[in-house]
Amino acid sequence: MGDPNGRTAVVTGASRGIGQAIAARLAAEGALVVVHFGTDESGAAETVEGIARAGGTAVAVQAELGVEGDVETLFAGVESALAGRPLDILVNNAAAAPTGPLGATSRAEFDRLFAVNVRAPYFIVERALPLMRDGGRIVTISSVATRMANPAQTAFAMTKAAVETMSTTLAAQLGLRGITVNAVAPGATRTPANGAVFEVPGLAEQITAMTALDRLGGPDDIADVVAFLASDAARWVTGQVIDASGGLFLGPVSRS
């Protein structure tokens, strides 16, 4: 693991939750992983240390996304970590959380959602492409919010719909280089960071009742899908949005 001649990956927002699980999973497959974080330095260190304990290799890189100079700051660290090696895998996972429904989301909050969730991934891809090997993999984390009408997440869902469209159009543009571009849409996913949300009485049971596979998701459920898309086994899959929600809100669920 961590073979210097092996693959390389950048995972944004990898200090906790789904991003941390993705970074660990890609490292377990032998990739050198650049663990990006915005403010959670201790979480990023935990990710790197966990990968090292498992026999992998990772380097933490800090950059606040959604501000001027964010991509330049990120890739100064990325290029230092890669040390001249090409990039094989880019996972756009970092995102600002939902802020509330129409009427409760301020213009500043709306602008930040789009700066972090849309502008940053777009320009991260642009900056990554000169470093990326032909046959590379780009995966962006979306959300089932794009196919479910949840008024509390309108602006957030808009940002995720934007990166789904980005993935489709970039797949068409980058196919001649053999680069695949896909999105993964998680549903309700319990992580250490959001666990308190699911402690609201009855919420976990309500969501589970709407999920075909009858449970909440976990970070590893999403990481495994990303790892597949990053692998050679997914070489013929591009321009797709892969639902990784366990079948959330597909329709009436029979429990008989």
C-alpha positions as CSV (number, residue, x, y, z in Angstrom):
1,M,0.0,0.0,0.0
2,G,1.1,3.6,-0.6
3,D,3.3,2.5,-3.5
4,P,5.1,5.6,-4.9
5,N,4.5,4.2,-8.3
6,G,0.8,3.6,-7.6
7,R,-2.2,5.8,-8.0
8,T,-2.8,9.2,-6.4
9,A,-6.0,10.8,-5.2
10,V,-7.3,14.1,-3.9
11,V,-10.3,14.1,-1.6
12,T,-11.8,17.4,-0.5
13,G,-13.5,17.7,2.8
14,A,-11.7,14.5,4.1
15,S,-11.3,15.4,7.7
16,R,-14.5,13.6,8.8
17,G,-17.6,11.8,7.8
18,I,-18.1,10.6,4.2
19,G,-14.9,12.3,3.0
20,Q,-12.8,10.6,5.7
21,A,-14.3,7.2,4.7
22,I,-13.6,7.9,1.0
23,A,-10.0,8.8,1.7
24,A,-9.4,5.7,3.9
25,R,-11.0,3.5,1.2
26,L,-8.9,4.8,-1.6
27,A,-5.8,4.5,0.5
28,A,-6.7,0.9,1.3
29,E,-6.7,0.4,-2.5
30,G,-3.1,1.6,-2.6
31,A,-3.5,5.2,-3.6
32,L,-1.5,8.1,-2.1
33,V,-4.3,10.3,-0.8
34,V,-4.2,14.1,-0.4
35,V,-6.6,14.8,2.5
36,H,-8.0,18.2,2.1
37,F,-9.5,20.1,5.0
38,G,-10.9,23.5,5.6
39,T,-10.8,24.2,9.3
40,D,-10.8,20.8,11.1
41,E,-7.0,20.2,11.4
42,S,-7.4,17.6,14.1
43,G,-9.9,15.7,12.0
44,A,-7.6,15.7,9.0
45,A,-4.7,14.5,11.2
46,E,-7.0,11.7,12.4
47,T,-7.7,10.7,8.8
48,V,-4.0,10.7,7.9
49,E,-3.1,8.8,11.1
50,G,-5.8,6.2,10.5
51,I,-4.6,5.6,7.0
52,A,-1.0,5.3,8.2
53,R,-2.1,2.7,10.8
54,A,-3.7,0.7,8.1
55,G,-0.5,0.7,6.1
56,G,-1.5,3.5,3.6
57,T,-0.1,6.9,2.8
58,A,-1.8,10.2,3.1
59,V,-0.9,13.9,3.4
60,A,-3.1,16.6,4.8
61,V,-3.6,19.9,2.9
62,Q,-5.5,22.9,4.2
63,A,-7.5,25.4,2.1
64,E,-10.7,27.2,2.9
65,L,-13.0,26.8,-0.1
66,G,-15.4,29.4,-1.3
67,V,-13.0,32.4,-0.9
68,E,-10.7,34.1,-3.2
69,G,-7.5,32.1,-3.9
70,D,-9.0,28.9,-2.6
71,V,-8.0,26.7,-5.6
72,E,-4.5,28.2,-5.7
73,T,-4.0,27.5,-2.0
74,L,-5.3,23.9,-2.4
75,F,-3.2,23.0,-5.4
76,A,0.0,24.5,-3.9
77,G,-0.4,21.8,-1.3
78,V,-1.5,19.1,-3.7
79,E,1.5,19.6,-6.0
80,S,3.8,19.5,-3.1
81,A,2.3,16.3,-1.9
82,L,2.3,14.7,-5.4
83,A,6.0,15.6,-5.8
84,G,5.9,15.4,-9.6
85,R,3.5,12.4,-9.9
86,P,0.4,12.7,-12.0
87,L,-3.0,12.8,-10.4
88,D,-5.3,9.8,-11.0
89,I,-8.4,10.5,-8.9
90,L,-10.2,13.7,-7.8
91,V,-13.1,13.4,-5.4
92,N,-15.1,16.7,-4.8
93,N,-16.7,15.9,-1.5
94,A,-16.4,19.2,0.5
95,A,-19.7,21.1,0.7
96,A,-21.5,23.7,2.8
97,A,-24.5,22.4,4.6
98,P,-28.2,23.3,3.9
99,T,-29.1,26.7,5.4
100,G,-32.9,26.6,5.4
101,P,-36.0,27.2,3.3
102,L,-36.8,30.2,1.1
103,G,-37.3,33.2,3.3
104,A,-34.8,31.9,5.9
105,T,-31.7,31.7,3.8
106,S,-29.9,35.1,3.6
107,R,-28.2,36.3,0.4
108,A,-24.8,35.8,2.1
109,E,-25.7,32.2,3.0
110,F,-27.0,31.6,-0.6
111,D,-23.8,33.0,-2.1
112,R,-21.6,30.9,0.2
113,L,-23.5,27.7,-0.7
114,F,-22.8,28.3,-4.4
115,A,-19.2,29.4,-3.8
116,V,-18.3,26.2,-1.9
117,N,-20.6,23.6,-3.5
118,V,-20.5,24.8,-7.2
119,R,-17.8,27.3,-7.9
120,A,-15.1,25.5,-5.9
121,P,-15.6,22.0,-7.5
122,Y,-15.8,23.6,-11.0
123,F,-12.5,25.4,-10.7
124,I,-10.8,22.5,-8.8
125,V,-11.6,20.3,-11.8
126,E,-10.1,22.9,-14.1
127,R,-7.0,23.2,-12.1
128,A,-6.6,19.5,-11.6
129,L,-6.8,18.6,-15.3
130,P,-3.3,19.5,-16.3
131,L,-2.0,17.3,-13.5
132,M,-4.4,14.4,-14.3
133,R,-3.3,11.3,-16.1
134,D,-5.3,10.2,-19.1
135,G,-7.8,7.6,-17.9
136,G,-8.2,9.5,-14.6
137,R,-11.4,9.6,-12.5
138,I,-13.4,12.6,-11.3
139,V,-16.2,11.9,-8.8
140,T,-18.4,14.6,-7.2
141,I,-20.6,14.0,-4.2
142,S,-24.2,15.2,-4.9
143,S,-27.3,14.4,-2.9
144,V,-30.8,12.8,-3.2
145,A,-32.0,16.3,-2.5
146,T,-31.9,16.8,-6.2
147,R,-34.8,14.3,-6.8
148,M,-36.8,15.0,-3.6
149,A,-38.8,18.1,-3.0
150,N,-37.6,19.3,0.4
151,P,-38.4,23.0,0.9
152,A,-35.9,23.1,3.8
153,Q,-33.1,22.4,1.4
154,T,-34.0,24.4,-1.8
155,A,-30.8,26.3,-2.2
156,F,-28.6,23.3,-1.2
157,A,-30.5,21.1,-3.7
158,M,-29.9,23.7,-6.4
159,T,-26.1,23.5,-5.8
160,K,-26.2,19.7,-6.1
161,A,-28.2,19.8,-9.2
162,A,-25.6,22.1,-10.7
163,V,-22.7,19.7,-10.0
164,E,-24.7,16.8,-11.5
165,T,-25.0,18.8,-14.7
166,M,-21.3,19.7,-14.5
167,S,-20.5,16.0,-14.2
168,T,-22.5,15.1,-17.3
169,T,-21.1,17.9,-19.5
170,L,-17.5,17.3,-18.4
171,A,-17.9,13.6,-19.1
172,A,-18.6,14.5,-22.7
173,Q,-15.7,16.9,-22.8
174,L,-13.1,14.7,-21.2
175,G,-14.0,11.4,-22.7
176,L,-11.3,11.6,-25.4
177,R,-8.7,11.5,-22.6
178,G,-10.4,8.5,-21.1
179,I,-11.3,10.5,-18.0
180,T,-14.6,9.4,-16.5
181,V,-16.7,12.0,-14.6
182,N,-19.5,10.9,-12.4
183,A,-21.6,12.0,-9.4
184,V,-22.7,10.0,-6.3
185,A,-25.9,11.0,-4.5
186,P,-26.1,9.8,-0.9
187,G,-29.3,9.8,1.1
188,A,-29.6,10.0,4.8
189,T,-26.1,9.1,6.0
190,R,-25.3,8.9,9.7
191,T,-21.8,10.1,10.5
192,P,-20.1,11.1,13.8
193,A,-20.5,14.7,12.9
194,N,-24.2,14.6,12.2
195,G,-25.2,11.9,14.6
196,A,-27.1,14.3,16.9
197,V,-29.5,15.1,14.0
198,F,-30.7,11.6,14.0
199,E,-31.3,11.6,17.7
200,V,-34.4,13.7,17.2
201,P,-37.2,11.4,18.4
202,G,-38.7,9.4,15.6
203,L,-36.6,10.9,12.8
204,A,-34.4,7.9,12.2
205,E,-37.4,5.6,12.2
206,Q,-39.2,7.8,9.8
207,I,-36.4,7.9,7.3
208,T,-35.8,4.2,7.6
209,A,-39.5,3.6,6.9
210,M,-39.0,5.5,3.6
211,T,-35.8,3.5,2.6
212,A,-36.1,0.3,0.6
213,L,-33.1,-1.3,2.4
214,D,-34.6,-0.4,5.8
215,R,-31.7,1.4,7.5
216,L,-29.8,4.6,7.5
217,G,-26.6,4.8,5.4
218,G,-23.1,5.0,6.8
219,P,-19.9,6.7,5.4
220,D,-18.6,3.3,4.2
221,D,-21.7,2.8,2.1
222,I,-20.8,5.9,0.1
223,A,-17.0,5.3,0.1
224,D,-17.5,1.9,-1.5
225,V,-19.4,3.4,-4.4
226,V,-16.8,6.1,-4.9
227,A,-14.1,3.5,-4.9
228,F,-15.8,1.5,-7.6
229,L,-16.1,4.6,-9.8
230,A,-12.5,5.3,-9.2
231,S,-11.5,1.8,-10.2
232,D,-10.7,0.3,-13.6
233,A,-13.9,-1.8,-13.2
234,A,-15.9,1.5,-13.8
235,R,-13.9,2.4,-16.9
236,W,-17.1,2.3,-19.0
237,V,-19.3,4.4,-16.6
238,T,-19.2,8.1,-17.2
239,G,-21.6,11.0,-17.1
240,Q,-23.8,9.3,-14.5
241,V,-25.4,10.2,-11.2
242,I,-25.2,7.1,-9.0
243,D,-27.9,7.0,-6.3
244,A,-26.3,5.7,-3.1
245,S,-29.3,6.1,-0.7
246,G,-30.4,2.6,-0.1
247,G,-33.5,3.4,-2.1
248,L,-34.7,6.4,-0.1
249,F,-38.1,7.8,-1.2
250,L,-38.6,5.5,-4.2
251,G,-42.3,5.2,-3.4
252,P,-44.4,3.2,-1.0
253,V,-42.3,0.7,0.9
254,S,-43.9,-2.7,1.7
255,R,-42.9,-4.0,5.2
256,S,-45.1,-7.1,5.0
